[in-house]
Amino acid sequence: MEHSSKQYEQELDELRSSVLAMGGLVEAQLARALEAIETGDSELIAAVVREEKKVNVMQVEADRLAMAIIAKRQPAAIDLRQIVCSIQATNDLERIGDEIKRIATLAQQFQASERFQTLRLNEVRHIGELAMEMLKETLNAFARLDVVSAGEVIGRDSAVDDEYARIMRLLVSYMMEDPRTISSGIDVAFAAKAIERVADHAKNIAEYVIHIVQGQDPRHTTLGATTG
Amino acid sequence: MVTSSQARAATPAVETQHYKAEVRNLNFYYGSFHSLKNISFKLEANKATALIGPSGCGKSTLLRCFNRLHDLYPGNRYEGSIVLLPDNVNILDRKVDPIEVRMRIGMVFQKPNPFPKSIFENVAYGLRVRGMNNKTELADRVEAALKGAALWEEVNHRLDDLAFNLSGGQQQRLCIARALATDPEILLFDEPTSALDPIATSSIEELIQDIKHKVTILIVTHNMQQAARVSDYTAYMYLGDLIEFGVTSELFVKPKDKRTEDYITGRFG
């Protein structure tokens, strides 16, 4: 059912759209950064760094909209949850933006080093694809307030964690075999870590979807027993 | 006994709660019009419970049952009971004197309605009706009531002034002082701030918080944010039914019933 105030409905729509627009930009940024790792395209890298500022601006704007609605409407129930979770989601998206910028910067360094060519392409590509899928699906779930696909995103995070652990084991064995690979090995590790963090933030956003729809905050559910 | 509907109210740690009153299967009729339909809930002692709902939902009717105001008009009929605890008196019982009920359950109305008397006499009125004549005792009780209503500092130098000379917010606090003077167990508020400006409103809301430790509060309000601010429990009523009763902080964040959600989020058609 719609609000009896059309204006209120529009304001909430505007907030939703601004979060999703921010999500769209972040998604495009991730695609560019992952491509930059493979190609080392310096223009692409420069674009990612430049656009990251736009992500920050969008967060400020979305938060401003959210605060204006709170001040004007004193929202309750699902509206209140939607607004609070939107603020949280933009925070996660902004962090994803930072991680992507880090990936792009590392892509630049990869370009300077010939070592680890195969590793960085194959391994980082795979974990990058996993994170990309999670980000896409979590944004779709947020747009449609779809609890089922939000649940799927949350379930997929452990696959990313496993993949990250596997990459780390691999890197350690390479670095032990040949200490000259340590420097570039660390770069690859940082890139993998940044991608793993992107997946964590995507998972957070999926949790907000569940909070909005069901009214229960699924974060840190193990704490439930002690905090009641 | 806790019925399933009360258990649904999700009130934590039921054993530790003390109840001041229990409404049991209350039905109320204005002539042939069935205004309240089988209402049951408990009023926790020293807490504020808010009744919210659209116009005509029965919230004011329910409030007025608590001090038998409906007795004043012919054709009104109660069924079921409102039991005062712990002494188990059904205040709807015909054998119970409504005057006695109103001594124990005070009421503050929408518009301040001081008597055309002095400030002092307004507050002393209920005590005099009770037969208190000792001047010192009256003065002490009036002072205590005015202090309880956060009005003493503003009026102690002009207790003999006519009550009408006070501002709207002060008049409403005077009415609260008048209600507090007889030491009621429950205080009923019928939209107590709808005629007041925001500053007077917030001072009445503060006051409601302050007096909770000595009196149990039931408040009807059209202002949902007010219900959210001042009450510990909220009951949402619609067309004479009690739709949802719950802890205020939960009801306004995650109502259990879709109808409650539609109402508090302004999706009410």
Interface residues (C-beta under 8 A of the other chain):
Chain A: M1 E2 H3 S4 S5 Y8 R73 Q74 P75 A76 A77 I78 D79 L80 R81 G215 Q216 G228
Chain B: P12 M224 Q225 A228 F252 V253 K254 P255 T260 E261 D262 I264 T265 G266 R267 F268 G269
